[in-house]
């Protein structure tokens, strides 16, 4: 994963590396090269909450907690808050595919949106005993929404049409997130930005008509930890940081031919 960098730096790198993509053919040609599509998919959005807590005997160790860097009195703990999309499909726009032979290479920019409404509740009773140890955190909830801008490179193998195309995309970007975080009943607003890493793999089973396509793809956006959200201390817990990420399996992805 990339080392944390400011979103502005990440976006500047994207712009420098990919500005030539729309400029080569002209802005209008670039805009009219977008094609609409729809995907049957399963998507999961996860927010990792990291926080510091005072060391407590028998609590946290081996269950998401470790000694905090540079401190013998604090431990650093993490929990994951995940939610799955209730809508099993998505609509999108993507650039028209241009075959260049057996080997394929291209560059582009992309934008996506995400949301996460998820909660964590510490195990109690028998569940806590089975878990072995319990974190200092009792309950947490996030209600977040955000957007990601990214620049990426796509390369792969595009053999004759009798065989499927294999494509891999990697890139970096910046994301902005807003919403709120609730810890042990106390809520605080969230406004943060961070850099992110993007990766996608796609198998194109069929290309038809002018530029239509049927494929299967897996897509992942992984953010870097945010800066400390605030100086707020909740029940001895402090230094809250959030790391959003999203993974999507596009079981069937259909790209329409678009306009001429």
N, C-alpha and C positions, 0 to 999 in steps of 0.2 A: 504494500500500500504506500501511496505517496506520503512524504512527510508533510505535516500541516503547513499550509501557506495561505496567505490572505486571498479571499475570493477575487479581488481585483487583479492580483498577480496571475492567478490561474486563468482568468478570462483574457488577460493581455497575451499570455502565451498562446491561447487558443486562436486569438485574433491574428497574431503574427504568423502562426503556422498555417492558418487556413483561409486567410483573407483572399488568397488567389483563387479559391474554388469558385465563388460566384463571379469574380472579376474576369476570369478567363473567357467566359461566354457572354458576359453582360448581365446586368441585374434582371432585366425583363426575361431573358432566356432562362435564367436560373429560377425565377418565380414560376414560369409556365412549365417547368420540368417537374414540378411536384405532382405526385399521383396519390389519390385517396385510397384508403384500405381499411379493412376491418379484421380483427383477430379474436378468435376464441381462446381465452387465456385464464391462467391462475396466477394471481399476484399477491405477494406478501410484503408488507412494509414493516420494518423493525426499527425501533429507536432504542439504542443502548444508553442507559443512564449510569453515569459514573459519579461517585461521591466519596467523600472522606468521612470517617467516623472514628471516635475514640476506641482504642484497643479494649476489647472485652473478652475475658477468658471463656473459651468454649463457644464463642459466637463469631460466625463469619469465616473462620479459617477453613479452607478447602471447599468453600461453597461460594465462590465468586469474590472472595476478599483476599488481599495480600498486603504485606507491609507497605505503607505509603513511602514513596521515595524520600530519603533524607529525614525520616522521623521514626522514632521508636514508640511514640505515643499514639500514632494515628495509623489506621489501615485504610486502604483504598478498595472500594467494592463496586461491582457492576451488576446490573440486572437488565434483562431484555424485555421490552414491551412490544408485542407484535400484534398486527391485525391483518386479516385477509380481505381482499376486495369482495364485496357482495355482488358486484356486477361482473359476470363472466365473459365480458367482451369489451373491446376498446376500438375506437376509430383513430386514424392517424393519417399523416401526410408524409411521404418520403420521396426522395429524388429518384428520377427515372434511371433504371439500370442501363448501363452502356457497356456491352461486351467488348473486351479488348483482346480476346484470344483465350488460350488455356490458363494463363496467369492474369489475375485481376488485382488492380490497385486503384484506390480513389481516396479522397478526403472530403469531409463535409462538416457542417455544424448542426446541432440539434437542440431542441428544447422539450422539456417534459414537466409535468406537474405531479404532485403526490400529496397524500394526506395520511394521517395516522391517529386513530382514536383507540388507545389501548391502555390496559391497566395491569398492575402487579399487586398481588396480595401474598404476604408471607405465609408459609404453611403453618398450621397450628395442630396441636394434639398429635394424633398418630402420624399424620403427614409430616410434621416437624421431626418426629423421632426417626421416621424412615429416611428423611432427607439428611440426617446425620447432624447437621448444624443449621442454624438459622441466621439470616442477615440482620443487621441492626435496623434496616428499613422495614417498616410494617406494611405500608401500602403506598402506591404511586400511580399516577395516571397522567398521560400526555394527550393533548388534543392539538395536533400540529398540522400545518399545511405549508407547502413550499413549492419552489420551482428550481429547475436545474438547467443551466446553459452549458453546453459542452462542445468541444471540438474533437473529432476522432478520425482515425485512419481505418480504412477497410481493405483487407487483402484476402486472397483466397485462390481457389482452383475452380475454373469454369470450363469444364470439358464440353464436347459436343452434346447437343440437346438430349441425347439418349440417356445421359448420366446426370445425376443431380449436381448442382453447384454447391460448393462448400465455402462459406465466407466467415471471416473473423474480424471483429472491430474492436479497437482499443482507443481510449482517449482520456482526457482530463477535462475538468470543468469547475464551475463554481455554483454553489446552491445557496439560496436565501430561504429561511424558515421563520415562520411566525406562529403564534398560538399561546398555549399555556402549559405549565407543569404543576401538578399538585402532589405534594409530598406530605404524608401523614396528616392530611386534612388542610394543609396550608398551600394556597395557590400563589404562583408568581407568573407574570407574563414572560413570554419568550420571544426574542427577536435576535436572530443569529445568522451568521454566514460562515461558510467553510468551503474548502476545496473538495473535490470528489474525483473518484476514479470510475471509468465506464468501461464495460466489456460486454460483448455480445457474440454469440455464435449462431449461425443460421444454415439450414439445409434447404435448398430450393428444389422442390420435387418436380415442379412443372412451370414452364414459361409458355404463355399462350397469347394469341391474338397479336397486338402490337407490342405492349409492354406489361401485360398482366402476368401475375406470378402466384403460385401456391407454395407455401413453405412452412417450416417449423423452426422456431427460434427460442433461444434463452437469453435474457437480458438482465444485467446487474448494474446498479448504481450504488457505490459504496462511499459514504462521506467520511471525512476526517473529524475527530473530536472537536467540538466547539470550544471557544474560550470559556472561562468561568462565567456562568450566567449572572451571578450576583454575589454579594457578600452575606447573603441571608443564611442564618443558621436555624435549622429545624430539628428540635429534639437532639441536639448535639451533632447533627449531620450538616456537612458544609461542602463547598467547592463543587457544586453540581455542574455537570457537563453532559451534553447530549450528542449522540452520533447517529444520524439517520441513514438508513440504507433501504434498498428495495430490490427484490428479485422477481422476475416475471417469466413464466413459461408460456409462450405463445404456441398452443397446441396446433392450431391451424391459422395461418396468416394469409389472407387473400388481398392481393394488390390489384386494383382495377387498372384498366388501360389508361384512363385519364383522357385528356384532350389532345388533339394532334399537335 
